[in-house]
Amino acid sequence: MAQNTTLTLTYNKSQGTPAAAVGKVVFDATAITAADYIEVTTGFTPKYVKFDNVTDRICVEFYEGMTADTCVKTAAAGTRTLETTNKGVTIVTGGFRVSQNATLAVIAASKTCQFLALA
């Protein structure tokens, strides 16, 4: 089998000390403010974040190297889009933020969300 060499591969060869954070967030029935974010403190700066609204089956993912406040969104029907205008995930020192933007729709009142963050 031939190897594809017509590509640009960028990665960090030094993995350092691996770290992971897994958690659950349950939002109450109060109104979610679309201009706000939820900030999750992991104790490390993540390179990958998956934030999953398990109630509505909507997931957003952020990979190291993506622009802040963007994400790859998977809708309940399985449609995947690159979100660049409806906000998304932003990496911060020691954790990450997820937008409560109504169009992004991953965070909403009375929903249960799970997250995975990897360093």
N, CA, C and O atoms as a Tinker XYZ file with bonds, in Angstrom:
   476  protein
     1  N      0.837000   -1.165000    0.000000    73     2
     2  CA     0.000000    0.000000    0.000000    64     1     3
     3  C      0.891000    1.240000    0.000000    63     2     4     5
     4  O      1.840000    1.335000    0.778000    81     3
     5  N      0.577000    2.180000   -0.876000    73     3     6
     6  CA     1.362000    3.412000   -0.977000    64     5     7
     7  C      0.979000    4.379000    0.141000    63     6     8     9
     8  O     -0.147000    4.372000    0.637000    81     7
     9  N      1.941000    5.202000    0.519000    73     7    10
    10  CA     1.708000    6.201000    1.556000    64     9    11
    11  C      1.482000    7.544000    0.897000    63    10    12    13
    12  O      2.234000    7.934000    0.003000    81    11
    13  N      0.455000    8.254000    1.329000    73    11    14
    14  CA     0.166000    9.588000    0.820000    64    13    15
    15  C      1.159000   10.567000    1.441000    63    14    16    17
    16  O      1.188000   10.734000    2.660000    81    15
    17  N      1.965000   11.207000    0.611000    73    15    18
    18  CA     2.955000   12.169000    1.105000    64    17    19
    19  C      2.640000   13.585000    0.658000    63    18    20    21
    20  O      3.431000   14.493000    0.916000    81    19
    21  N      1.502000   13.805000   -0.009000    73    19    22
    22  CA     1.136000   15.143000   -0.472000    64    21    23
    23  C      0.180000   15.780000    0.533000    63    22    24    25
    24  O     -0.985000   16.040000    0.234000    81    23
    25  N      0.700000   16.020000    1.721000    73    23    26
    26  CA    -0.098000   16.620000    2.777000    64    25    27
    27  C      0.801000   17.405000    3.705000    63    26    28    29
    28  O      2.025000   17.281000    3.667000    81    27
    29  N      0.174000   18.214000    4.534000    73    27    30
    30  CA     0.893000   18.952000    5.562000    64    29    31
    31  C      0.409000   18.443000    6.907000    63    30    32    33
    32  O     -0.773000   18.574000    7.222000    81    31
    33  N      1.277000   17.878000    7.690000    73    31    34
    34  CA     0.934000   17.321000    8.987000    64    33    35
    35  C      1.589000   18.170000   10.062000    63    34    36    37
    36  O      2.807000   18.347000   10.078000    81    35
    37  N      0.761000   18.695000   10.965000    73    35    38
    38  CA     1.266000   19.503000   12.062000    64    37    39
    39  C      0.830000   18.857000   13.367000    63    38    40    41
    40  O     -0.362000   18.629000   13.577000    81    39
    41  N      1.768000   18.562000   14.236000    73    39    42
    42  CA     1.426000   17.994000   15.528000    64    41    43
    43  C      2.556000   18.246000   16.500000    63    42    44    45
    44  O      3.678000   18.579000   16.118000    81    43
    45  N      2.227000   18.078000   17.765000    73    43    46
    46  CA     3.199000   18.279000   18.820000    64    45    47
    47  C      3.777000   16.928000   19.190000    63    46    48    49
    48  O      3.081000   16.096000   19.771000    81    47
    49  N      5.038000   16.696000   18.864000    73    47    50
    50  CA     5.663000   15.402000   19.148000    64    49    51
    51  C      5.854000   15.185000   20.648000    63    50    52    53
    52  O      5.846000   14.045000   21.112000    81    51
    53  N      6.025000   16.260000   21.406000    73    51    54
    54  CA     6.210000   16.145000   22.847000    64    53    55
    55  C      4.834000   16.124000   23.508000    63    54    56    57
    56  O      4.166000   17.156000   23.581000    81    55
    57  N      4.418000   14.985000   23.977000    73    55    58
    58  CA     3.096000   14.857000   24.592000    64    57    59
    59  C      3.083000   15.282000   26.052000    63    58    60    61
    60  O      2.014000   15.494000   26.625000    81    59
    61  N      4.252000   15.409000   26.657000    73    59    62
    62  CA     4.307000   15.839000   28.049000    64    61    63
    63  C      3.566000   14.862000   28.939000    63    62    64    65
    64  O      3.540000   13.663000   28.662000    81    63
    65  N      2.971000   15.360000   29.995000    73    63    66
    66  CA     2.198000   14.524000   30.889000    64    65    67
    67  C      0.742000   14.528000   30.440000    63    66    68    69
    68  O      0.101000   15.579000   30.446000    81    67
    69  N      0.215000   13.382000   30.054000    73    67    70
    70  CA    -1.173000   13.355000   29.608000    64    69    71
    71  C     -2.131000   13.655000   30.753000    63    70    72    73
    72  O     -1.891000   13.266000   31.896000    81    71
    73  N     -3.202000   14.341000   30.439000    73    71    74
    74  CA    -4.211000   14.657000   31.439000    64    73    75
    75  C     -5.584000   14.552000   30.784000    63    74    76    77
    76  O     -5.731000   14.785000   29.584000    81    75
    77  N     -6.570000   14.203000   31.573000    73    75    78
    78  CA    -7.935000   14.093000   31.072000    64    77    79
    79  C     -8.898000   14.565000   32.148000    63    78    80    81
    80  O     -8.641000   14.418000   33.343000    81    79
    81  N    -10.000000   15.129000   31.707000    73    79    82
    82  CA   -11.072000   15.519000   32.616000    64    81    83
    83  C    -12.393000   15.098000   31.975000    63    82    84    85
    84  O    -12.637000   15.356000   30.796000    81    83
    85  N    -13.225000   14.457000   32.760000    73    83    86
    86  CA   -14.534000   14.009000   32.303000    64    85    87
    87  C    -15.536000   14.516000   33.319000    63    86    88    89
    88  O    -15.287000   14.467000   34.524000    81    87
    89  N    -16.667000   15.004000   32.837000    73    87    90
    90  CA   -17.640000   15.519000   33.789000    64    89    91
    91  C    -19.034000   15.639000   33.215000    63    90    92    93
    92  O    -19.280000   15.363000   32.041000    81    91
    93  N    -19.929000   16.058000   34.075000    73    91    94
    94  CA   -21.349000   16.180000   33.743000    64    93    95
    95  C    -21.842000   17.530000   34.243000    63    94    96    97
    96  O    -21.483000   17.962000   35.339000    81    95
    97  N    -22.663000   18.193000   33.440000    73    95    98
    98  CA   -23.262000   19.471000   33.809000    64    97    99
    99  C    -24.760000   19.348000   33.583000    63    98   100   101
   100  O    -25.192000   18.964000   32.496000    81    99
   101  N    -25.556000   19.669000   34.594000    73    99   102
   102  CA   -27.013000   19.652000   34.456000    64   101   103
   103  C    -27.505000   21.082000   34.612000    63   102   104   105
   104  O    -27.318000   21.704000   35.658000    81   103
   105  N    -28.131000   21.595000   33.569000    73   103   106
   106  CA   -28.626000   22.965000   33.589000    64   105   107
   107  C    -30.058000   22.972000   34.119000    63   106   108   109
   108  O    -30.858000   22.101000   33.777000    81   107
   109  N    -30.374000   23.960000   34.957000    73   107   110
   110  CA   -31.730000   24.028000   35.488000    64   109   111
   111  C    -32.664000   24.699000   34.490000    63   110   112   113
   112  O    -32.255000   25.017000   33.374000    81   111
   113  N    -33.885000   24.910000   34.875000    73   111   114
   114  CA   -34.906000   25.413000   33.966000    64   113   115
   115  C    -34.869000   26.931000   33.781000    63   114   116   117
   116  O    -35.690000   27.480000   33.046000    81   115
   117  N    -33.933000   27.611000   34.433000    73   115   118
   118  CA   -33.864000   29.061000   34.262000    64   117   119
   119  C    -33.362000   29.390000   32.865000    63   118   120   121
   120  O    -32.747000   28.554000   32.203000    81   119
   121  N    -33.621000   30.586000   32.432000    73   119   122
   122  CA   -33.241000   31.010000   31.082000    64   121   123
   123  C    -31.725000   31.003000   30.914000    63   122   124   125
   124  O    -30.981000   31.380000   31.820000    81   123
   125  N    -31.294000   30.573000   29.759000    73   123   126
   126  CA   -29.886000   30.609000   29.383000    64   125   127
   127  C    -29.663000   31.911000   28.620000    63   126   128   129
   128  O    -30.417000   32.216000   27.695000    81   127
   129  N    -28.652000   32.678000   28.985000    73   127   130
   130  CA   -28.350000   33.926000   28.305000    64   129   131
   131  C    -27.424000   33.639000   27.128000    63   130   132   133
   132  O    -26.307000   33.155000   27.310000    81   131
   133  N    -27.897000   33.940000   25.923000    73   131   134
   134  CA   -27.168000   33.587000   24.698000    64   133   135
   135  C    -25.784000   34.218000   24.614000    63   134   136   137
   136  O    -24.901000   33.680000   23.947000    81   135
   137  N    -25.586000   35.347000   25.278000    73   135   138
   138  CA   -24.284000   36.022000   25.212000    64   137   139
   139  C    -23.277000   35.443000   26.209000    63   138   140   141
   140  O    -22.104000   35.818000   26.188000    81   139
   141  N    -23.722000   34.540000   27.076000    73   139   142
   142  CA   -22.857000   33.989000   28.118000    64   141   143
   143  C    -22.151000   32.714000   27.672000    63   142   144   145
   144  O    -22.452000   32.140000   26.625000    81   143
   145  N    -21.208000   32.296000   28.497000    73   143   146
   146  CA   -20.463000   31.054000   28.305000    64   145   147
   147  C    -20.524000   30.258000   29.597000    63   146   148   149
   148  O    -20.777000   30.819000   30.663000    81   147
   149  N    -20.301000   28.984000   29.512000    73   147   150
   150  CA   -20.021000   28.187000   30.694000    64   149   151
   151  C    -18.519000   27.948000   30.665000    63   150   152   153
   152  O    -17.964000   27.616000   29.618000    81   151
   153  N    -17.860000   28.113000   31.798000    73   151   154
   154  CA   -16.424000   27.863000   31.865000    64   153   155
   155  C    -16.175000   26.651000   32.746000    63   154   156   157
   156  O    -16.665000   26.581000   33.874000    81   155
   157  N    -15.411000   25.697000   32.227000    73   155   158
   158  CA   -15.081000   24.470000   32.944000    64   157   159
   159  C    -13.601000   24.512000   33.301000    63   158   160   161
   160  O    -12.756000   24.679000   32.421000    81   159
   161  N    -13.284000   24.363000   34.570000    73   159   162
   162  CA   -11.907000   24.330000   35.028000    64   161   163
   163  C    -11.447000   22.877000   35.078000    63   162   164   165
   164  O    -12.035000   22.050000   35.775000    81   163
   165  N    -10.393000   22.579000   34.333000    73   163   166
   166  CA    -9.864000   21.216000   34.277000    64   165   167
   167  C     -8.550000   21.068000   35.033000    63   166   168   169
   168  O     -8.159000   19.955000   35.385000    81   167
   169  N     -7.861000   22.187000   35.286000    73   167   170
   170  CA    -6.555000   22.131000   35.928000    64   169   171
   171  C     -5.410000   22.005000   34.936000    63   170   172   173
   172  O     -4.245000   21.944000   35.331000    81   171
   173  N     -5.736000   21.965000   33.649000    73   171   174
   174  CA    -4.740000   21.913000   32.579000    64   173   175
   175  C     -5.332000   22.606000   31.356000    63   174   176   177
   176  O     -6.535000   22.863000   31.304000    81   175
   177  N     -4.489000   22.905000   30.379000    73   175   178
   178  CA    -4.957000   23.539000   29.151000    64   177   179
   179  C     -5.239000   22.447000   28.121000    63   178   180   181
   180  O     -4.301000   21.825000   27.623000    81   179
   181  N     -6.503000   22.200000   27.791000    73   179   182
   182  CA    -6.846000   21.096000   26.899000    64   181   183
   183  C     -6.392000   21.309000   25.454000    63   182   184   185
   184  O     -6.307000   22.438000   24.973000    81   183
   185  N     -6.109000   20.216000   24.788000    73   183   186
   186  CA    -5.810000   20.204000   23.357000    64   185   187
   187  C     -7.021000   19.707000   22.572000    63   186   188   189
   188  O     -7.124000   19.948000   21.369000    81   187
   189  N     -7.931000   19.020000   23.245000    73   187   190
   190  CA    -9.156000   18.501000   22.638000    64   189   191
   191  C    -10.280000   18.600000   23.652000    63   190   192   193
   192  O    -10.102000   18.264000   24.822000    81   191
   193  N    -11.445000   19.064000   23.198000    73   191   194
   194  CA   -12.630000   19.143000   24.052000    64   193   195
   195  C    -13.822000   18.591000   23.283000    63   194   196   197
   196  O    -14.042000   18.929000   22.119000    81   195
   197  N    -14.578000   17.744000   23.945000    73   195   198
   198  CA   -15.861000   17.266000   23.411000    64   197   199
   199  C    -16.911000   17.620000   24.449000    63   198   200   201
   200  O    -16.813000   17.206000   25.604000    81   199
   201  N    -17.920000   18.388000   24.041000    73   199   202
   202  CA   -19.000000   18.803000   24.932000    64   201   203
   203  C    -20.299000   18.316000   24.302000    63   202   204   205
   204  O    -20.653000   18.732000   23.199000    81   203
   205  N    -20.999000   17.448000   24.993000    73   203   206
   206  CA   -22.118000   16.708000   24.412000    64   205   207
   207  C    -23.404000   16.953000   25.196000    63   206   208   209
   208  O    -23.486000   16.623000   26.380000    81   207
   209  N    -24.411000   17.533000   24.532000    73   207   210
   210  CA   -25.740000   17.675000   25.113000    64   209   211
   211  C    -26.423000   16.328000   24.901000    63   210   212   213
   212  O    -26.946000   16.057000   23.820000    81   211
   213  N    -26.419000   15.487000   25.929000    73   211   214
   214  CA   -26.955000   14.138000   25.777000    64   213   215
   215  C    -28.480000   14.118000   25.735000    63   214   216   217
   216  O    -29.071000   13.155000   25.246000    81   215
   217  N    -29.111000   15.150000   26.233000    73   215   218
   218  CA   -30.568000   15.233000   26.175000    64   217   219
   219  C    -31.040000   15.390000   24.734000    63   218   220   221
   220  O    -31.950000   14.687000   24.294000    81   219
   221  N    -30.416000   16.320000   23.996000    73   219   222
   222  CA   -30.837000   16.605000   22.617000    64   221   223
   223  C    -29.939000   15.964000   21.564000    63   222   224   225
   224  O    -30.196000   16.093000   20.367000    81   223
   225  N    -28.874000   15.264000   22.011000    73   223   226
   226  CA   -27.940000   14.584000   21.107000    64   225   227
   227  C    -27.236000   15.561000   20.164000    63   226   228   229
   228  O    -27.153000   15.330000   18.957000    81   227
   229  N    -26.730000   16.659000   20.739000    73   227   230
   230  CA   -25.949000   17.649000   19.995000    64   229   231
   231  C    -24.564000   17.694000   20.611000    63   230   232   233
   232  O    -24.430000   17.771000   21.832000    81   231
   233  N    -23.538000   17.648000   19.785000    73   231   234
   234  CA   -22.169000   17.581000   20.277000    64   233   235
   235  C    -21.316000   18.630000   19.582000    63   234   236   237
   236  O    -21.452000   18.849000   18.378000    81   235
   237  N    -20.430000   19.283000   20.345000    73   235   238
   238  CA   -19.438000   20.175000   19.749000    64   237   239
   239  C    -18.062000   19.688000   20.159000    63   238   240   241
   240  O    -17.864000   19.213000   21.277000    81   239
   241  N    -17.101000   19.813000   19.231000    73   239   242
   242  CA   -15.734000   19.381000   19.480000    64   241   243
   243  C    -14.767000   20.484000   19.076000    63   242   244   245
   244  O    -15.006000   21.227000   18.124000    81   243
   245  N    -13.680000   20.574000   19.815000    73   243   246
   246  CA   -12.642000   21.560000   19.543000    64   245   247
   247  C    -11.306000   20.834000   19.549000    63   246   248   249
   248  O    -11.011000   20.069000   20.468000    81   247
   249  N    -10.501000   21.076000   18.525000    73   247   250
   250  CA    -9.181000   20.470000   18.399000    64   249   251
   251  C     -8.119000   21.562000   18.493000    63   250   252   253
   252  O     -8.331000   22.682000   18.029000    81   251
   253  N     -6.986000   21.235000   19.089000    73   251   254
   254  CA    -5.883000   22.184000   19.166000    64   253   255
   255  C     -5.574000   22.712000   17.769000    63   254   256   257
   256  O     -5.515000   21.950000   16.805000    81   255
   257  N     -5.379000   24.016000   17.674000    73   255   258
   258  CA    -5.078000   24.646000   16.393000    64   257   259
   259  C     -6.274000   25.324000   15.758000    63   258   260   261
   260  O     -6.117000   26.124000   14.836000    81   259
   261  N     -7.487000   25.011000   16.246000    73   259   262
   262  CA    -8.677000   25.688000   15.730000    64   261   263
   263  C     -8.721000   27.110000   16.287000    63   262   264   265
   264  O     -8.115000   27.402000   17.318000    81   263
   265  N     -9.436000   27.982000   15.602000    73   263   266
   266  CA    -9.626000   29.351000   16.049000    64   265   267
   267  C    -10.528000   29.367000   17.282000    63   266   268   269
   268  O    -11.481000   28.593000   17.370000    81   267
   269  N    -10.224000   30.248000   18.228000    73   267   270
   270  CA   -11.054000   30.387000   19.425000    64   269   271
   271  C    -12.495000   30.677000   19.031000    63   270   272   273
   272  O    -12.753000   31.344000   18.029000    81   271
   273  N    -13.428000   30.172000   19.828000    73   271   274
   274  CA   -14.863000   30.382000   19.648000    64   273   275
   275  C    -15.400000   29.743000   18.363000    63   274   276   277
   276  O    -16.353000   30.243000   17.764000    81   275
   277  N    -14.779000   28.634000   17.947000    73   275   278
   278  CA   -15.278000   27.829000   16.837000    64   277   279
   279  C    -15.392000   26.386000   17.327000    63   278   280   281
   280  O    -14.965000   26.068000   18.437000    81   279
   281  N    -15.963000   25.522000   16.503000    73   279   282
   282  CA   -16.070000   24.111000   16.860000    64   281   283
   283  C    -16.595000   23.324000   15.670000    63   282   284   285
   284  O    -17.076000   23.894000   14.690000    81   283
   285  N    -16.495000   22.027000   15.771000    73   283   286
   286  CA   -17.177000   21.129000   14.845000    64   285   287
   287  C    -18.418000   20.660000   15.580000    63   286   288   289
   288  O    -18.326000   20.086000   16.666000    81   287
   289  N    -19.592000   20.908000   14.983000    73   287   290
   290  CA   -20.863000   20.561000   15.623000    64   289   291
   291  C    -21.491000   19.371000   14.916000    63   290   292   293
   292  O    -21.550000   19.319000   13.687000    81   291
   293  N    -21.957000   18.418000   15.711000    73   291   294
   294  CA   -22.714000   17.290000   15.183000    64   293   295
   295  C    -24.137000   17.407000   15.722000    63   294   296   297
   296  O    -24.355000   17.373000   16.933000    81   295
   297  N    -25.104000   17.546000   14.812000    73   295   298
   298  CA   -26.511000   17.661000   15.191000    64   297   299
   299  C    -27.100000   16.274000   15.443000    63   298   300   301
   300  O    -26.475000   15.265000   15.116000    81   299
   301  N    -28.282000   16.223000   16.017000    73   299   302
   302  CA   -28.929000   14.949000   16.338000    64   301   303
   303  C    -29.088000   14.066000   15.103000    63   302   304   305
   304  O    -29.026000   12.841000   15.210000    81   303
   305  N    -29.291000   14.665000   13.945000    73   303   306
   306  CA   -29.467000   13.894000   12.703000    64   305   307
   307  C    -28.144000   13.369000   12.161000    63   306   308   309
   308  O    -28.130000   12.602000   11.199000    81   307
   309  N    -27.015000   13.781000   12.780000    73   307   310
   310  CA   -25.707000   13.326000   12.335000    64   309   311
   311  C    -24.979000   14.303000   11.434000    63   310   312   313
   312  O    -23.834000   14.054000   11.058000    81   311
   313  N    -25.618000   15.411000   11.078000    73   311   314
   314  CA   -25.003000   16.425000   10.237000    64   313   315
   315  C    -23.866000   17.092000   10.993000    63   314   316   317
   316  O    -24.039000   17.526000   12.132000    81   315
   317  N    -22.692000   17.175000   10.354000    73   315   318
   318  CA   -21.524000   17.815000   10.969000    64   317   319
   319  C    -21.228000   19.113000   10.232000    63   318   320   321
   320  O    -21.192000   19.151000    9.003000    81   319
   321  N    -21.016000   20.180000   11.005000    73   319   322
   322  CA   -20.691000   21.480000   10.422000    64   321   323
   323  C    -19.556000   22.108000   11.200000    63   322   324   325
   324  O    -19.372000   21.838000   12.387000    81   323
   325  N    -18.792000   22.953000   10.514000    73   323   326
   326  CA   -17.769000   23.755000   11.166000    64   325   327
   327  C    -18.428000   25.060000   11.559000    63   326   328   329
   328  O    -18.796000   25.854000   10.692000    81   327
   329  N    -18.582000   25.293000   12.844000    73   327   330
   330  CA   -19.240000   26.500000   13.349000    64   329   331
   331  C    -18.208000   27.613000   13.492000    63   330   332   333
   332  O    -17.301000   27.526000   14.320000    81   331
   333  N    -18.352000   28.644000   12.691000    73   331   334
   334  CA   -17.454000   29.792000   12.769000    64   333   335
   335  C    -18.211000   31.080000   13.046000    63   334   336   337
   336  O    -17.593000   32.084000   13.399000    81   335
   337  N    -19.534000   31.083000   12.896000    73   335   338
   338  CA   -20.318000   32.296000   13.122000    64   337   339
   339  C    -21.263000   32.188000   14.319000    63   338   340   341
   340  O    -21.747000   33.209000   14.807000    81   339
   341  N    -21.533000   30.983000   14.796000    73   339   342
   342  CA   -22.456000   30.786000   15.915000    64   341   343
   343  C    -21.745000   30.514000   17.225000    63   342   344   345
   344  O    -22.327000   29.989000   18.175000    81   343
   345  N    -20.463000   30.886000   17.258000    73   343   346
   346  CA   -19.609000   30.695000   18.428000    64   345   347
   347  C    -19.322000   29.215000   18.643000    63   346   348   349
   348  O    -19.671000   28.388000   17.801000    81   347
   349  N    -18.687000   28.874000   19.766000    73   347   350
   350  CA   -18.312000   27.482000   19.987000    64   349   351
   351  C    -17.515000   27.321000   21.260000    63   350   352   353
   352  O    -17.972000   27.691000   22.341000    81   351
   353  N    -16.302000   26.758000   21.131000    73   351   354
   354  CA   -15.441000   26.441000   22.272000    64   353   355
   355  C    -14.203000   27.329000   22.229000    63   354   356   357
   356  O    -13.645000   27.586000   21.162000    81   355
   357  N    -13.790000   27.787000   23.386000    73   355   358
   358  CA   -12.566000   28.565000   23.521000    64   357   359
   359  C    -11.728000   27.934000   24.622000    63   358   360   361
   360  O    -12.224000   27.673000   25.719000    81   359
   361  N    -10.466000   27.692000   24.327000    73   359   362
   362  CA    -9.545000   27.145000   25.321000    64   361   363
   363  C     -9.013000   28.302000   26.161000    63   362   364   365
   364  O     -8.628000   29.343000   25.628000    81   363
   365  N     -8.996000   28.110000   27.472000    73   363   366
   366  CA    -8.420000   29.091000   28.392000    64   365   367
   367  C     -7.403000   28.356000   29.257000    63   366   368   369
   368  O     -7.430000   27.129000   29.352000    81   367
   369  N     -6.517000   29.104000   29.880000    73   367   370
   370  CA    -5.535000   28.483000   30.761000    64   369   371
   371  C     -6.274000   27.752000   31.879000    63   370   372   373
   372  O     -7.039000   28.356000   32.630000    81   371
   373  N     -6.039000   26.470000   31.977000    73   371   374
   374  CA    -6.662000   25.691000   33.034000    64   373   375
   375  C     -8.058000   25.195000   32.739000    63   374   376   377
   376  O     -8.749000   24.725000   33.643000    81   375
   377  N     -8.497000   25.290000   31.468000    73   375   378
   378  CA    -9.838000   24.801000   31.159000    64   377   379
   379  C    -10.342000   25.245000   29.804000    63   378   380   381
   380  O     -9.561000   25.478000   28.881000    81   379
   381  N    -11.670000   25.362000   29.692000    73   379   382
   382  CA   -12.285000   25.749000   28.428000    64   381   383
   383  C    -13.638000   26.410000   28.673000    63   382   384   385
   384  O    -14.226000   26.278000   29.747000    81   383
   385  N    -14.118000   27.123000   27.655000    73   383   386
   386  CA   -15.434000   27.766000   27.681000    64   385   387
   387  C    -16.275000   27.240000   26.520000    63   386   388   389
   388  O    -15.753000   26.962000   25.441000    81   387
   389  N    -17.578000   27.109000   26.753000    73   387   390
   390  CA   -18.518000   26.730000   25.703000    64   389   391
   391  C    -19.593000   27.802000   25.647000    63   390   392   393
   392  O    -20.141000   28.200000   26.675000    81   391
   393  N    -19.892000   28.267000   24.439000    73   391   394
   394  CA   -20.889000   29.318000   24.250000    64   393   395
   395  C    -22.300000   28.806000   24.507000    63   394   396   397
   396  O    -22.623000   27.657000   24.203000    81   395
   397  N    -23.127000   29.668000   25.067000    73   395   398
   398  CA   -24.543000   29.378000   25.258000    64   397   399
   399  C    -25.375000   29.939000   24.107000    63   398   400   401
   400  O    -26.595000   30.052000   24.233000    81   399
   401  N    -24.744000   30.292000   22.991000    73   399   402
   402  CA   -25.417000   30.839000   21.825000    64   401   403
   403  C    -26.607000   29.947000   21.444000    63   402   404   405
   404  O    -26.458000   28.731000   21.318000    81   403
   405  N    -27.789000   30.557000   21.260000    73   403   406
   406  CA   -29.005000   29.795000   20.970000    64   405   407
   407  C    -28.927000   29.050000   19.648000    63   406   408   409
   408  O    -29.491000   27.962000   19.528000    81   407
   409  N    -28.244000   29.601000   18.653000    73   407   410
   410  CA   -28.120000   28.928000   17.362000    64   409   411
   411  C    -27.169000   27.743000   17.452000    63   410   412   413
   412  O    -27.382000   26.726000   16.793000    81   411
   413  N    -26.121000   27.865000   18.262000    73   411   414
   414  CA   -25.225000   26.727000   18.479000    64   413   415
   415  C    -26.005000   25.589000   19.145000    63   414   416   417
   416  O    -25.835000   24.424000   18.787000    81   415
   417  N    -26.846000   25.926000   20.098000    73   415   418
   418  CA   -27.842000   25.028000   20.701000    64   417   419
   419  C    -27.281000   23.831000   21.457000    63   418   420   421
   420  O    -27.996000   22.848000   21.655000    81   419
   421  N    -26.034000   23.884000   21.879000    73   419   422
   422  CA   -25.512000   22.766000   22.662000    64   421   423
   423  C    -25.836000   22.927000   24.143000    63   422   424   425
   424  O    -25.936000   21.938000   24.870000    81   423
   425  N    -26.001000   24.177000   24.595000    73   423   426
   426  CA   -26.373000   24.454000   25.977000    64   425   427
   427  C    -27.763000   25.076000   25.991000    63   426   428   429
   428  O    -28.023000   26.067000   25.309000    81   427
   429  N    -28.635000   24.484000   26.768000    73   427   430
   430  CA   -29.998000   24.994000   26.881000    64   429   431
   431  C    -30.540000   24.652000   28.264000    63   430   432   433
   432  O    -29.987000   23.801000   28.961000    81   431
   433  N    -31.632000   25.323000   28.662000    73   431   434
   434  CA   -32.235000   25.086000   29.966000    64   433   435
   435  C    -32.757000   23.653000   30.059000    63   434   436   437
   436  O    -33.234000   23.087000   29.076000    81   435
   437  N    -32.660000   23.084000   31.247000    73   435   438
   438  CA   -33.157000   21.743000   31.562000    64   437   439
   439  C    -32.504000   20.640000   30.731000    63   438   440   441
   440  O    -33.162000   19.661000   30.379000    81   439
   441  N    -31.226000   20.789000   30.416000    73   439   442
   442  CA   -30.508000   19.793000   29.618000    64   441   443
   443  C    -29.350000   19.222000   30.419000    63   442   444   445
   444  O    -28.806000   19.884000   31.303000    81   443
   445  N    -28.984000   17.999000   30.104000    73   443   446
   446  CA   -27.828000   17.341000   30.712000    64   445   447
   447  C    -26.727000   17.244000   29.678000    63   446   448   449
   448  O    -26.956000   16.800000   28.552000    81   447
   449  N    -25.527000   17.660000   30.062000    73   447   450
   450  CA   -24.376000   17.642000   29.154000    64   449   451
   451  C    -23.230000   16.866000   29.808000    63   450   452   453
   452  O    -23.075000   16.866000   31.029000    81   451
   453  N    -22.443000   16.216000   28.976000    73   451   454
   454  CA   -21.229000   15.515000   29.392000    64   453   455
   455  C    -20.053000   16.142000   28.660000    63   454   456   457
   456  O    -20.215000   16.648000   27.550000    81   455
   457  N    -18.864000   16.115000   29.270000    73   455   458
   458  CA   -17.710000   16.648000   28.562000    64   457   459
   459  C    -16.496000   15.760000   28.768000    63   458   460   461
   460  O    -16.391000   15.018000   29.745000    81   459
   461  N    -15.584000   15.863000   27.811000    73   459   462
   462  CA   -14.293000   15.198000   27.852000    64   461   463
   463  C    -13.263000   16.219000   27.394000    63   462   464   465
   464  O    -13.415000   16.820000   26.331000    81   463
   465  N    -12.222000   16.419000   28.183000    73   463   466
   466  CA   -11.130000   17.316000   27.820000    64   465   467
   467  C     -9.829000   16.543000   27.966000    63   466   468   469
   468  O     -9.599000   15.876000   28.975000    81   467
   469  N     -8.977000   16.642000   26.944000    73   467   470
   470  CA    -7.707000   15.928000   26.943000    64   469   471
   471  C     -6.557000   16.895000   26.720000    63   470   472   473
   472  O     -6.671000   17.829000   25.926000    81   471
   473  N     -5.449000   16.677000   27.418000    73   471   474
   474  CA    -4.263000   17.507000   27.224000    64   473   475
   475  C     -3.275000   16.775000   26.362000    63   474   476
   476  O     -2.199000   17.299000   26.074000    81   475
